[in-house]
Amino acid sequence: MTQFEDRERGQETKFVLEAAKEFRAAAKRNKALGHWAAEIMGRSDKEKYAQEVIAADMEEKGEEDVFRKLRRDFDTANADVSDATIREKMAFYLKEARAEVYGLEA
């Protein structure tokens, strides 16, 4: 194998590992969001709801599917939570999850 091929394989491996970490961070964020949202909505099934939020993130690339689920569920529950608050919590929990996954301080 040439030096170029070694470097290319190393970059591919790095990319795959980075993608896996981001996937884990997003799942951790979504679980935390689910627990937070369930608490606000007065749901007793926090873990089940958190799994629903995690599953919602599989609908499309990016985080808008999670935002839409939370927005829809808050509206259905008549919970007074603004779009800005949802987005702030999404950013906050993602930062925490990345810190945990990457072994950094939040």
VENWO-V517683 format. One record per helix or strand. SS is the DSSP state (H for helix, E for strand). FROM is the first residue (numbers start at 1). LEN is the number of residues. If there is no record, write none. Layout:
# VENWO-V517683
[[SS	FROM	LEN] [SS	FROM	LEN]]
This chain:
# VENWO-V517683
[[H	3	39] [H	46	11] [H	64	13] [H	83	20]]
